[in-house]
Amino acid sequence: LTLPLSLSLQWSKKVYPGAVNSVPRESHVEVDVRDIEEKRRDHVLDMIIKSAEQIADKRQCEMKYRIVNKDPPAPCADDVVAAVQDAADDLGFKSMRMVSRAYHDALFMAQIAPTGMIFVPCKGGVSHRPDEFSSKRDMENGVRTLALAMAKLAGVVEGEAAEGNKQERVVEGKSEL
């Protein structure tokens, strides 16, 4: 099975009684499948369920499942993404577009308003953990990008309004704009 890069598959399992030297009498498996395409996500989920049913049938054991939620993917609005990209470019910041598979507030906000997201660099790429760290400078740059993007979306500024605001910053010993 080859999975597209846009698909995220996470799982956890617990076995009971959990002794190293015994066959478990019960197991509990949680599966979290996410994708930017709802149809593909549902297809993968169906494949997992069918596979589990086949294994249970072959092993003559009971298998139950329940869907906790199947929230639809929430693509960011093209105009919001463009405004954020333009703002980052105008401010001279390096940026990249990426798909977030996390369960952000944007998932629900996208149901009522055009939505986009700005991610600030974290030391070592580590986020959503106690040791997450973003420098004050990177957080400031994220806020500046947000402010300029909002101004662009509101029609307050256009084009390269921030051309004179380019700043040099040092990242891992290298100087960048």
C-alpha positions, -999 to +999 in steps of 0.1 A: +000+000+000+015+033-011+000+063+007+001+099-006+021+125+013-012+143+021-025+114+041-017+110+078-022+077+096-016+073+134-025+045+157-021+033+192-029+000+209-035-015+243-035-052+251-051-069+281-038-083+304-006-070+289+017-096+303+048-103+282+044-141+284+007-144+276-017-141+246-039-111+252-076-117+258-085-083+244-069-055+225-080-019+219-067-001+188-073+035+180-067+047+144-067+083+132-068+088+095-065+123+080-062+135+044-069+167+024-092+146+002-122+132+021-129+104-004-093+091-002-094+093+036-127+073+037-113+047+013-082+041+036-105+039+066-127+014+048-096-007+039-085-008+075-120-019+087-123-046+061-088-059+069-096-060+106-129-078+099-111-104+077-084-110+104-111-113+131-130-138+109-099-159+102-089-159+139-125-166+150-126-136+174-150-107+178-142-074+163-161-042+171-154-007+159-169+027+162-162+059+143-156+087+168-156+114+142-152+120+105-148+157+102-143+169+066-109+183+056-107+221+058-086+235+030-073+270+035-088+297+014-066+305-017-068+343-011-058+340+025-029+317+016-018+341-012-020+371+013+002+353+038+027+342+011+028+378-002+033+392+032+061+368+040+077+377+007+073+414+012+089+412+046+118+392+032+111+360+052+118+325+039+086+305+038+071+273+025+036+260+019+027+229+038-003+208+047-012+206+084-028+174+095-032+185+131-066+192+146-064+230+147-091+255+153-089+263+116-107+230+109-138+245+125-132+282+116-131+272+079-167+262+081-177+298+088-149+320+073-120+320+049-091+305+068-053+302+066-026+294+090+009+307+098+034+283+113+064+298+132+097+278+132+103+257+163+138+246+175+146+213+160+112+212+143+096+201+176+061+213+183+031+203+204+055+190+231+067+204+264+101+211+249+087+231+220+106+264+216+103+293+192+126+323+194+112+357+202+124+369+168+106+341+150+074+348+169+077+385+161+082+376+124+050+355+125+030+383+141+044+408+115+034+384+087-001+380+101-005+417+105+006+425+069-015+396+055-046+409+074-039+444+060-036+430+025-069+411+029-086+442+042-074+462+012-054+486+034-021+478+017-012+463-017+018+449-035+052+453-019+041+478+007+067+465+032+096+465+008+115+489+031+109+466+061+131+438+051+153+427+080+184+406+082+182+377+107+207+351+117+196+315+116+220+288+127+250+310+120+239+320+085+227+355+077+194+356+058+168+382+048 
